Each structure stands twice: as structure tokens, then as C-alpha cells.
Amino acid sequence: MASDISQTLRSKGKKRQHDDSDEDWAVDSNLSTTSNKSNLSNTSLGDGKLQPSTSSWEIVDLKAVGVFYNSNSLPIPTLLDMIYDQSGMFGALKTPQKEFVEGLQKNITFSSSMLNVKTGYHLNDILSESKHNLESNKDTNSKVEDFIANTVLMIRCALERQIPAKLTKAVFVDLFKSFAKMCGLVAVCGSEWRTNIDILKCRVSSEADVILMNADYLKNKKSTVSVVSIKEVKNLSHKLEKCVQPKRTRPKRKTSNDSSSSSDTQEEPLYEEPEIFKRIKQPVLAQHGGELLVHAHGHHTWSFMKHVKRSDNSCNSKFLPGMIVIGTQVTITVLDYSQYHQNEITDKSFIGSGRSCIYYSDTKDLLKKEDRDMVIEALVRMNNGCTP
């Protein structure tokens, strides 16, 4: 048996995407993941089944296994600091790394945006500037040259097509892998790490597009630092720009303990759907969440363990970082996956109180210099803390 939520919501989900049930998708960033049970009812099992491959997952599948996206994004440094504080991984840059990062930031100066590529706007200008960067970096750093060359090829492909937004996924895979290598990481084809596990009595397989490892990959089993999902530009939700919507409110329910008079008007905020839903399409988010969950469970040595003190007992949690790359736009993610939740989805056919949360960063564009500089620093930082 598998989750009845997976079947029931699959038929009703489209109608319910923007009503009050949206509060079920969000996890309050101020609350502990495993202790936050507000607005989340227990999941029972019925005749519906999880999709057998995470590449076909929808949000209903992710909800059925108790995985939710955090309500709001975090700045990249804040997200990496959170991982470091809990696991000891991704520590601050050391002096030689700072010098390395500054060198990359100084030598790669072109600046544009995925929006320009999508619309064809000012592509000749960015092509000229990136070519100049390519000439300036020849014979100095082959990895820098490789990244800029892949950028030039992508822009050239966009110019040659009547609809630049239809650039294929392969173009962005090559571009991102060259960028990761430039930052000192090893980019491995995700198909080499295809994983199969049993979730809620269903066999589920998962295959990421790229697996990132740090420089210690030959010595250290914990060298894997990110599970990466890469998609075409069409998977951006609505607009490339960040969409902000005001929070809704509803009348607060009175309780017998309320001291205020019945005439007082009280309001409490309604949970909006997670901020990331407004900029990345939900199937992409569901598939990436599934990849994180399956890989965290299937490759125990990949995840960074942390010890979380609870009021009632102690339990272990895992952190598994990831990234969602849409065109040239990068969002860093991390799954906070509790041991209790892992036991539930492994041993049972339903989800009780187990919950896991995916935290995520602001989205940054590799074509925009200011954004790119921040992502360079973040990826170089992922080389730190790789000792067992």
C-alpha cells in the first residue's frame, strides 16, 4: 500500500493549489523541523502509489512522504552557516581560498542575466564582453577558460535560435559543470549514482543530473557535497524576477482561555505556499525534493550527521545539500532529514509525526557578476570541512 494523499490530492491538487490548504506546504522557519506539527495532519495509507521514479514526482508525492519546503528563502551565507553550525561542514574560507576567490571575481567581469538570454535582449553585447574575458584568461587558468568558453557557446546558441528560451538542458549541464570545476569541485554524472530504496512499501528510484564532490573524493567517503537538478529555462515559474505576495490573514479562532472580549477583532496569518513556489515550477521542486530524500537514505555516508537535543529525548538528523539549476539560475538547498522520519518511511506504510524540511537560498544568476561572485564563494567554501 502507499499514500492515499498521493492519489487523492493528485486528482484534486490543481483545484487546491491556492486555497487555504496552501498552509500545509510551508514549514515555519522559526520552528524545529521535527517538532513542527502545526497544520500538518498524519498521513494515512490507501490504494494510491508513489511514483516509482522521482523524475515523475509531483508535490503530492513529496507531501505524502512528509517532506516540505521552508516558508522563506535564506541568504546563501546564512544557509551555509547553518550547515556549518550543525555539521561542521562548509566552514569559512581560509586565506588562500579568499585569494583564489578574489582572483576569479576579478578575472570574470561579464554581466548579464538569464532574462536577457530568454528574451534575446543585448545578447551581442554580452557575447562581446564574454569573448573579451575569454581572451584575457587564455593560458592563465584552463578551468576559468572552460567556463567562459561554455558561456560563449551558450550565448552563441541563443543568438542562432529564433526562440532563445528553447536552449536544451545539455547546454546548461555543460555550463554548470564547468563552473563547479572552476571552483575546485568535481562534477560527476548523476547516472553513476542511481539509487533505489523502499519508501512506504513502494520501490522508488532516483537519478540526479550531477553529483558534486570536493577535492577529497578519493580519500573521504563524505566528499559528496551536493545533489544537483538541472532544468531548462521553461521550468521557471511565471517570471524570472522574484515574485512577492502579501501574507493573507483570517479571523483567529477564540478559545476558552482567551481573555479578550468577543467584540475584539483578532487576526492570525495564514501560511502562504513557500516562497520558492513562486519562482520554480512545482514538479521541479517535487523531483528535487525526492532526489534529496532518496539519496540521503540510500547513501548514508553522503549526509552530514548532526545531533539534535530535544526536550523529551535525543535524535540524529542528516543534512544533505543540493542545488536546483534552471538555465543559469542557481538555488542552493539542504534537506534536514531526521532519523525518526527515516525509520517511518522505511518500516511503515504510512507517515505519522515524522517530518523533514528543505531549506533553500535566494536564487542567483551565474551570468550576473554580483550573483556569480557570491556563488563562486559558496562553491569554494564547499571544499571545507571534509575530514571525517
C-alpha positions as CSV (number, residue, x, y, z in Angstrom):
1,M,0.0,0.0,0.0
2,A,1.1,3.6,-0.5
3,S,-0.2,7.0,0.5
4,D,-3.8,7.9,-0.2
5,I,-2.7,11.5,-0.2
6,S,-0.7,10.8,-3.2
7,Q,-3.8,9.6,-5.1
8,T,-6.5,11.8,-3.6
9,L,-4.5,15.1,-4.0
10,R,-3.3,14.1,-7.4
11,S,-6.8,14.5,-8.7
12,K,-7.7,17.5,-6.5
13,G,-4.4,19.2,-6.3
14,K,-4.9,21.6,-9.2
15,K,-8.1,22.9,-7.6
16,R,-6.5,23.4,-4.2
17,Q,-3.2,25.0,-5.1
18,H,-4.2,28.5,-4.0
19,D,-6.8,27.9,-1.2
20,D,-6.3,27.6,2.5
21,S,-4.7,24.2,2.1
22,D,-1.6,26.0,0.9
23,E,-0.6,26.3,4.6
24,D,0.2,22.6,4.5
25,W,3.1,23.2,2.2
26,A,5.1,25.5,4.4
27,V,7.3,25.0,7.4
28,D,7.8,27.9,9.7
29,S,11.5,28.8,9.6
30,N,11.4,29.7,13.3
31,L,10.3,26.2,14.4
32,S,12.3,22.9,14.6
33,T,11.6,20.7,11.6
34,T,10.7,17.6,13.6
35,S,8.8,19.3,16.3
36,N,6.7,21.5,13.9
37,K,3.4,19.6,13.6
38,S,1.1,22.6,13.3
39,N,-1.2,22.5,10.3
40,L,0.2,19.0,9.4
41,S,-2.2,16.1,9.8
42,N,-1.0,12.5,10.0
43,T,-0.7,10.8,6.6
44,S,-2.6,7.5,6.2
45,L,-2.1,4.9,3.5
46,G,-4.6,3.9,0.9
47,D,-4.6,2.5,-2.6
48,G,-2.7,5.3,-4.3
49,K,1.0,4.7,-5.0
50,L,4.1,6.9,-5.1
51,Q,5.5,7.4,-8.5
52,P,8.3,4.8,-9.0
53,S,10.8,7.4,-10.1
54,T,11.4,10.8,-8.5
55,S,11.7,12.2,-12.1
56,S,7.9,11.9,-12.2
57,W,7.1,13.1,-8.7
58,E,4.7,15.9,-8.0
59,I,4.2,17.9,-4.9
60,V,1.5,15.4,-3.7
61,D,4.2,12.7,-3.7
62,L,6.6,14.9,-1.6
63,K,3.8,15.8,0.8
64,A,2.8,12.1,1.1
65,V,6.3,11.3,2.4
66,G,6.4,14.1,4.9
67,V,8.9,16.4,3.1
68,F,8.1,20.2,2.9
69,Y,9.9,23.3,1.7
70,N,10.7,26.0,4.2
71,S,8.4,29.1,4.1
72,N,11.1,31.6,3.1
73,S,14.5,31.6,1.4
74,L,17.7,32.3,3.2
75,P,20.8,34.3,2.0
76,I,23.5,31.9,0.8
77,P,25.9,32.8,3.6
78,T,23.2,32.2,6.2
79,L,22.3,28.8,4.7
80,L,26.0,27.7,4.6
81,D,26.5,29.0,8.2
82,M,23.5,26.9,9.3
83,I,25.1,23.8,7.8
84,Y,28.4,24.6,9.4
85,D,27.0,25.2,12.8
86,Q,25.1,21.9,12.8
87,S,27.6,19.6,11.0
88,G,31.0,21.3,10.9
89,M,30.9,21.3,7.1
90,F,31.3,24.3,4.7
91,G,33.4,26.4,7.1
92,A,34.6,29.9,6.4
93,L,37.1,30.5,3.6
94,K,40.8,30.2,4.5
95,T,43.3,32.9,3.4
96,P,44.5,31.0,0.2
97,Q,40.8,30.4,-0.7
98,K,40.0,34.0,-0.3
99,E,42.8,34.9,-2.6
100,F,41.6,32.3,-5.1
101,V,38.0,33.6,-5.0
102,E,39.2,37.2,-5.4
103,G,41.2,36.2,-8.5
104,L,38.2,34.5,-10.1
105,Q,35.9,37.5,-9.3
106,K,38.5,39.9,-10.7
107,N,39.1,38.0,-14.0
108,I,35.5,37.2,-14.9
109,T,33.8,40.5,-15.4
110,F,30.9,40.0,-17.9
111,S,27.5,40.6,-16.6
112,S,24.0,39.9,-18.0
113,S,21.1,37.7,-16.9
114,M,19.1,34.7,-17.8
115,L,16.2,37.0,-18.6
116,N,18.4,38.5,-21.4
117,V,19.1,35.1,-22.8
118,K,15.5,34.1,-22.6
119,T,14.3,37.2,-24.5
120,G,17.4,37.7,-26.7
121,Y,17.9,41.1,-25.3
122,H,21.5,42.6,-25.5
123,L,23.0,39.1,-26.4
124,N,25.5,40.6,-28.8
125,D,26.9,42.9,-26.0
126,I,27.3,40.0,-23.5
127,L,28.8,37.8,-26.2
128,S,31.4,40.5,-27.0
129,E,32.2,41.0,-23.3
130,S,32.5,37.3,-22.5
131,K,34.8,36.8,-25.6
132,H,37.0,39.6,-24.2
133,N,37.1,37.7,-20.9
134,L,38.0,34.5,-22.7
135,E,40.9,36.2,-24.5
136,S,42.1,37.7,-21.2
137,N,42.2,34.4,-19.4
138,K,43.8,32.3,-22.1
139,D,46.8,30.3,-20.9
140,T,46.2,31.5,-17.3
141,N,43.7,29.1,-15.9
142,S,42.2,26.4,-18.1
143,K,39.2,25.9,-15.8
144,V,38.3,29.6,-15.9
145,E,38.8,29.5,-19.7
146,D,36.5,26.4,-19.9
147,F,33.7,28.1,-18.0
148,I,33.8,31.3,-20.1
149,A,34.0,29.3,-23.3
150,N,30.9,27.4,-22.3
151,T,29.2,30.7,-21.6
152,V,30.2,32.0,-25.1
153,L,28.8,28.8,-26.7
154,M,25.5,29.1,-24.8
155,I,25.1,32.8,-25.9
156,R,26.0,31.9,-29.5
157,C,23.4,29.1,-29.5
158,A,20.8,31.5,-28.2
159,L,21.6,34.0,-30.9
160,E,21.3,31.3,-33.6
161,R,17.8,30.3,-32.5
162,Q,14.6,32.3,-33.1
163,I,13.5,31.4,-29.6
164,P,16.5,31.5,-27.2
165,A,14.4,30.2,-24.3
166,K,14.4,26.8,-26.1
167,L,18.1,26.1,-25.3
168,T,18.4,22.5,-24.4
169,K,19.2,21.1,-21.0
170,A,22.6,19.8,-22.2
171,V,23.9,23.3,-22.7
172,F,23.2,24.3,-19.1
173,V,24.6,21.0,-17.8
174,D,27.9,21.7,-19.5
175,L,27.9,25.3,-18.3
176,F,27.2,24.4,-14.7
177,K,29.7,21.5,-14.6
178,S,32.5,23.8,-15.9
179,F,31.6,26.4,-13.3
180,A,31.7,23.9,-10.5
181,K,35.1,22.6,-11.7
182,M,36.4,26.2,-11.8
183,C,35.5,26.4,-8.1
184,G,37.5,23.3,-7.2
185,L,34.7,20.8,-7.1
186,V,34.4,17.5,-9.0
187,A,31.3,17.3,-11.1
188,V,30.2,13.7,-11.6
189,C,27.4,12.4,-13.9
190,G,24.4,11.6,-11.7
191,S,23.5,8.4,-13.6
192,E,26.6,6.8,-12.0
193,W,24.8,7.2,-8.6
194,R,21.3,6.0,-9.5
195,T,19.7,4.9,-6.2
196,N,16.8,2.6,-5.4
197,I,15.1,2.4,-2.0
198,D,11.8,1.4,-0.5
199,I,9.6,4.3,0.7
200,L,6.3,3.5,2.3
201,K,6.4,0.0,0.9
202,C,7.0,1.3,-2.6
203,R,10.2,0.9,-4.6
204,V,11.4,4.3,-5.7
205,S,14.4,5.1,-7.9
206,S,16.2,8.4,-8.3
207,E,18.9,9.8,-10.5
208,A,20.3,13.3,-10.1
209,D,21.7,15.2,-13.1
210,V,25.0,16.0,-11.4
211,I,26.7,15.0,-8.2
212,L,29.3,17.4,-6.8
213,M,32.2,16.2,-4.8
214,N,35.0,18.1,-3.1
215,A,38.7,17.6,-3.6
216,D,39.0,14.7,-1.1
217,Y,36.7,12.4,-3.1
218,L,39.4,9.7,-3.4
219,K,40.1,9.6,0.3
220,N,36.9,10.6,2.1
221,K,33.5,8.9,1.9
222,K,31.9,12.2,3.0
223,S,33.3,14.0,-0.1
224,T,29.9,14.4,-1.8
225,V,28.6,17.9,-1.2
226,S,25.6,18.4,-3.4
227,V,22.9,16.6,-5.4
228,V,22.1,18.8,-8.4
229,S,19.0,19.1,-10.5
230,I,19.3,21.0,-13.8
231,K,16.4,22.1,-15.9
232,E,15.7,24.2,-19.0
233,V,14.6,27.9,-18.7
234,K,10.9,26.9,-19.3
235,N,10.8,25.5,-15.7
236,L,11.0,28.9,-14.1
237,S,7.6,29.7,-12.6
238,H,5.8,32.7,-14.2
239,K,8.6,35.2,-14.1
240,L,12.3,35.2,-13.8
241,E,12.0,38.1,-11.3
242,K,11.3,37.3,-7.7
243,C,7.5,37.4,-7.1
244,V,6.4,38.7,-3.7
245,Q,2.9,38.4,-2.5
246,P,1.4,39.8,0.7
247,K,0.5,37.5,3.5
248,R,-3.1,36.7,4.0
249,T,-4.9,36.7,7.3
250,R,-8.0,35.1,8.7
251,P,-10.1,35.6,11.8
252,K,-8.4,33.9,14.8
253,R,-10.4,31.2,16.5
254,K,-11.5,32.0,20.0
255,T,-10.7,29.6,22.8
256,S,-12.0,29.3,26.3
257,N,-8.6,30.7,27.6
258,D,-8.9,33.9,25.6
259,S,-9.2,36.9,27.9
260,S,-10.2,39.4,25.3
261,S,-13.8,40.4,24.7
262,S,-15.8,38.8,21.9
263,S,-16.0,42.2,20.2
264,D,-12.3,42.4,19.7
265,T,-11.1,41.6,16.2
266,Q,-8.2,39.3,16.1
267,E,-6.4,38.0,13.0
268,E,-3.7,35.4,12.6
269,P,-1.5,34.9,9.5
270,L,-2.3,32.2,7.0
271,Y,0.7,30.2,5.8
272,E,1.4,31.1,2.2
273,E,2.8,28.5,-0.1
274,P,6.6,28.5,0.2
275,E,8.3,31.4,-1.5
276,I,10.2,29.1,-3.8
277,F,6.9,28.0,-5.4
278,K,6.6,31.5,-6.9
279,R,9.8,31.2,-8.9
280,I,10.3,27.5,-9.7
281,K,7.6,25.2,-11.0
282,Q,6.3,22.7,-8.5
283,P,7.1,19.5,-10.4
284,V,10.8,20.6,-10.4
285,L,10.7,21.2,-6.7
286,A,9.0,17.8,-6.1
287,Q,11.5,15.9,-8.2
288,H,14.4,17.7,-6.5
289,G,13.0,17.0,-3.1
290,G,12.6,13.4,-4.0
291,E,16.2,13.2,-5.2
292,L,17.4,14.6,-1.9
293,L,15.3,12.2,0.2
294,V,16.2,9.0,-1.8
295,H,19.9,9.9,-1.9
296,A,20.1,10.9,1.8
297,H,18.6,7.5,2.6
298,G,20.4,5.4,0.0
299,H,23.9,6.8,0.6
300,H,24.4,7.2,4.4
301,T,28.0,8.3,4.1
302,W,27.0,11.3,1.9
303,S,24.9,13.1,4.6
304,F,26.4,15.2,7.3
305,M,25.2,14.0,10.6
306,K,24.1,16.3,13.4
307,H,23.0,15.6,17.0
308,V,19.8,17.4,17.9
309,K,18.7,17.8,21.5
310,R,15.0,17.5,22.1
311,S,13.1,18.3,25.2
312,D,12.0,14.7,25.5
313,N,14.9,12.8,24.0
314,S,17.8,13.0,21.6
315,C,17.8,12.0,18.0
316,N,20.0,12.2,15.0
317,S,19.4,14.2,11.8
318,K,21.1,14.3,8.5
319,F,21.9,17.2,6.3
320,L,22.1,16.6,2.5
321,P,22.9,19.7,0.4
322,G,21.7,20.1,-3.1
323,M,21.1,22.6,-5.9
324,I,18.4,23.5,-8.3
325,V,19.8,25.0,-11.5
326,I,17.3,26.4,-14.0
327,G,19.2,27.7,-17.0
328,T,21.9,29.8,-15.3
329,Q,19.9,30.5,-12.1
330,V,21.2,28.6,-9.1
331,T,19.3,27.9,-5.8
332,I,21.2,26.1,-3.1
333,T,19.1,23.6,-1.0
334,V,19.6,21.4,2.1
335,L,17.4,18.6,3.3
336,D,17.2,18.4,7.1
337,Y,16.2,14.7,7.5
338,S,15.5,13.2,10.9
339,Q,16.4,9.6,11.9
340,Y,12.8,9.3,13.2
341,H,11.4,10.2,9.8
342,Q,13.8,7.9,8.1
343,N,12.6,5.0,10.2
344,E,8.9,5.8,9.5
345,I,9.2,5.8,5.7
346,T,11.4,2.7,5.8
347,D,9.5,0.5,8.2
348,K,5.9,1.6,7.8
349,S,3.3,2.1,5.1
350,F,2.3,5.5,6.5
351,I,3.7,8.7,7.8
352,G,2.9,9.6,11.4
353,S,4.6,12.6,13.0
354,G,7.8,12.4,11.0
355,R,8.6,15.5,9.0
356,S,11.7,16.7,7.2
357,C,12.3,20.2,5.8
358,I,14.2,21.5,2.7
359,Y,15.8,24.9,3.4
360,Y,16.9,26.9,0.3
361,S,18.8,30.0,-0.6
362,D,18.0,33.1,-2.6
363,T,18.3,32.4,-6.4
364,K,21.5,33.7,-8.0
365,D,22.2,34.0,-11.7
366,L,25.7,32.8,-13.0
367,L,25.5,35.4,-15.8
368,K,25.2,38.3,-13.4
369,K,28.5,39.3,-11.9
370,E,27.3,40.2,-8.5
371,D,25.4,37.0,-8.2
372,R,28.1,34.9,-9.7
373,D,30.7,36.3,-7.2
374,M,28.5,35.0,-4.4
375,V,28.1,31.6,-5.9
376,I,31.8,31.3,-6.5
377,E,32.5,31.9,-2.8
378,A,29.8,29.4,-1.8
379,L,31.1,26.6,-4.0
380,V,34.7,27.2,-3.0
381,R,33.5,27.1,0.6
382,M,32.0,23.6,-0.1
383,N,35.6,22.3,-0.1
384,N,35.9,22.9,3.6
385,G,35.3,20.6,6.5
386,C,35.9,17.4,4.5
387,T,37.7,15.5,7.2
388,P,35.6,12.6,8.8
